[in-house]
Amino acid sequence: MSNDVQEYDENLTTLLEAIWGEGFLSPGGVSEVDRYLAGINLTNKYILDIGCGLGGVDIHLTRKHKAKKVVGIDVDPYLINKCDELARKYGVSERTEFLTVEPGPLVFDDQTFDIVTSKDSIIHIPDKQSLAIDIHRILQNAGWFVASDWLAGYNDEPSLQMQEYLIAEGLDFGLASAEQYHSALESAGFVDIQITDRNEWYKKQARYERTQLSGLLYDSLATSVGKEFLEHEIDVWDKMIIALDQGQLRPTHLRARKM
Ligand SMILES: C[S@@+](CC[C@H](N)C(=O)[O-])C[C@H]1O[C@@H](n2cnc3c(N)ncnc32)[C@H](O)[C@@H]1O
């Protein structure tokens, strides 16, 4: 966490789970996970999840995809505790392990994992090149890196409206473009790199979420997180929708294979 400030605190996680579903701090829930993993066999695989948040992805990978074990890492011990709780609730504690880590190099030996995944968390890790090299190092030969993330639709300066969105969001983001991701993965040694843009899908989905926030979810969220915070988040959604419409913010699926 930057400067030890807890970014995903109780109010934010409560609001995001209300919109995105139990265990999720990112959009689309389990169907989006299934979409970015389509065609990859996870049965009996040893998997690392970078930025596991509340653990929704990890529970899904063990229960539906029959992973042998999922190790989830996150920089926030509050979230790691929540992951442990969710794993207990769904009876998968023995097939999951959640670890609080420091930002920086991954703390695993070479060729440890069959698959490395991440859902919408690498946006918080600005040095994509070092991360790609590290993921390549800890993957087994022929292992896959399969993820989704928030990408930038620009290579240099964001638009004014994108800047306004980033300021309103207030999270510690380090976005990169599809070209920058491709180059980081390729120079780390990955092959079969696929980058699939999800901007069109999320443009519609974000509008639905915005309607929910000021509609069906409003009263219960105003009680649980407070009206002021809720109004702030509604403003974040309005700004995000403009950034999505401009193509400046691009939810994206990524995959690449180690030879
Ligand atoms: C948008 S949330 C996504 C969480 C989860 N993957 C999901 O889809 O619900 C981003 C997560 O990345 C975590 N994070 C931020 N920097 C990180 C880092 N350097 N290493 C691991 N996790 C990090 C945050 O604490 C947060 O839980």
The ligand as an SDF file (V2000), in Angstrom:
LIG
                    3D

 27 29  0  0  0  0  0  0  0  0999 V2000
   -9.1790   -3.6130   -7.8630 C   0  0  0  0  0  0  0  0  0  0  0  0
   -8.6410   -4.6380   -6.5600 S   0  0  0  0  0  0  0  0  0  0  0  0
   -8.9430   -6.2400   -7.2920 C   0  0  0  0  0  0  0  0  0  0  0  0
   -9.0040   -7.3410   -6.2760 C   0  0  0  0  0  0  0  0  0  0  0  0
   -9.4000   -8.7000   -6.8250 C   0  0  0  0  0  0  0  0  0  0  0  0
   -8.4510   -9.2070   -7.7810 N   0  0  0  0  0  0  0  0  0  0  0  0
  -10.7590   -8.6620   -7.4410 C   0  0  0  0  0  0  0  0  0  0  0  0
  -10.8510   -8.7460   -8.6810 O   0  0  0  0  0  0  0  0  0  0  0  0
  -11.7230   -8.5290   -6.7110 O   0  0  0  0  0  0  0  0  0  0  0  0
   -6.8740   -4.4670   -6.6080 C   0  0  0  0  0  0  0  0  0  0  0  0
   -6.1450   -5.2150   -5.5130 C   0  0  0  0  0  0  0  0  0  0  0  0
   -4.7390   -5.1520   -5.7480 O   0  0  0  0  0  0  0  0  0  0  0  0
   -4.0910   -5.0370   -4.4820 C   0  0  0  0  0  0  0  0  0  0  0  0
   -2.7110   -4.5560   -4.7060 N   0  0  0  0  0  0  0  0  0  0  0  0
   -2.2750   -3.2780   -4.8710 C   0  0  0  0  0  0  0  0  0  0  0  0
   -0.9350   -3.2570   -5.0710 N   0  0  0  0  0  0  0  0  0  0  0  0
   -0.5140   -4.5290   -5.0340 C   0  0  0  0  0  0  0  0  0  0  0  0
    0.7800   -5.1710   -5.1650 C   0  0  0  0  0  0  0  0  0  0  0  0
    1.9000   -4.4700   -5.3870 N   0  0  0  0  0  0  0  0  0  0  0  0
    0.8350   -6.5270   -5.0530 N   0  0  0  0  0  0  0  0  0  0  0  0
   -0.2850   -7.2490   -4.8230 C   0  0  0  0  0  0  0  0  0  0  0  0
   -1.5250   -6.7030   -4.6920 N   0  0  0  0  0  0  0  0  0  0  0  0
   -1.6420   -5.3730   -4.7980 C   0  0  0  0  0  0  0  0  0  0  0  0
   -5.0160   -4.1270   -3.6940 C   0  0  0  0  0  0  0  0  0  0  0  0
   -4.7760   -4.1740   -2.3060 O   0  0  0  0  0  0  0  0  0  0  0  0
   -6.3750   -4.6740   -4.1060 C   0  0  0  0  0  0  0  0  0  0  0  0
   -6.7810   -5.7220   -3.2880 O   0  0  0  0  0  0  0  0  0  0  0  0
  1  2  1  0
  2  3  1  0
  2 10  1  0
  3  4  1  0
  4  5  1  0
  5  6  1  0
  5  7  1  0
  7  8  2  0
  7  9  1  0
 10 11  1  0
 11 12  1  0
 11 26  1  0
 12 13  1  0
 13 14  1  0
 13 24  1  0
 14 15  1  0
 14 23  1  0
 15 16  2  0
 16 17  1  0
 17 18  1  0
 17 23  2  0
 18 19  1  0
 18 20  2  0
 20 21  1  0
 21 22  2  0
 22 23  1  0
 24 25  1  0
 24 26  1  0
 26 27  1  0
M  CHG  2   2   1   9  -1
M  END
$$$$
